Structures are given as structure tokens and as C-alpha cells.
Amino acid sequence: MNVRISEDAWFKSSHSTQEGGACVEVADLTTAVGVRDSKDKTGPALLIPPVAWTAFVSGVRTGRIGHPAE
């Protein structure tokens, strides 16, 4: 599926630096959340259902996602 997302819809976390690195950009859309590599603005983007995005963000915030098991 090809979906055009306005450049104005994309934003980067305030925790990201201007030097680049491993950053993603997110677009809060009506029916999905877009996620793309900030270094490849013309490349592919993921479209994630809002309920799945909310679960992912919750998991990161609570430490259930993003921390390797020791």
C-alpha cells in the first residue's frame, strides 16, 4: 500500500540530537502511526495501528521493552 504522508506530519523526539545517529521520526495519523528512519526520509515507513503503538510506548516507558535481559 502506498500512502503519502505530508512532511509536516513527521516529528523527531526532543531527546534526539542534531548529529543524526539512530533516530526515528513519527507521524501521528488518524488511522495509524507512521514510523520512519530519520536519515532516509524518502524510504519506506511503517504504519502501525494506534492501539499497537500505545502498547509499544507503554512497554518502553515501563521498561518491559527495550532493556536486554541480564
N, C-alpha and C positions, 0 to 999 in steps of 0.2 A: 504494500500500500504506500503510495506517495502522498505525503501531507506537507504542505508548505506552512512553515511557522515564521511569522514576522520576526526580524532581528530584534525588534523592540521587546519581544516577549521573553527573551533569554536573559538570565542573570547568573552571576557567579557569587558564591558565598563571600561574605565580608571577611572570612578567615583566609581566603585565597590571597596569594601575593601577586604582585605585578610581574614577577620574574618568570611566570609560567609554571612549568612543572606538571605535576599530575593533578590537574584541575578539571572539573566538570562544570557544565552550565545546565541550568534547569529552566524549563518554561512551564508555568502553571496555566494549563489549558482547561477548557470547560469539561471535556470528557476524558482527559488523560494528563499525565505529567510527562513532558519531554525531557530527555537527558542526553547530552552530547559531550564529546571531548572538546574542551575549550581551545585546543590547538588546531582542531580540524572542523572549522565552522561550516564547511560545505560538505562534510562527510555525513555518515549515517547518524541517526538519532534513535534512541529507544523511546517508545510510547508505552507508558506504564499506567495501568488503571489506578485511579486515585486511592482506592482502598488498599491496594498493594503498596503504594508509595507511603501512605500513612503508617502502615505496619513496618516498613523498612526503616523509616525515620525514627519511629518509636524504638525499634530494636537497637539502632545505633546510639540513641540518647541514653538508653538504659544499660548499654554495654553487652547486650545479648548478641549483637552483630558488630564485627569489626575488630575484635580483640582475639588474637590467636590463643587457643587453649594451651595452658602450660603443663 
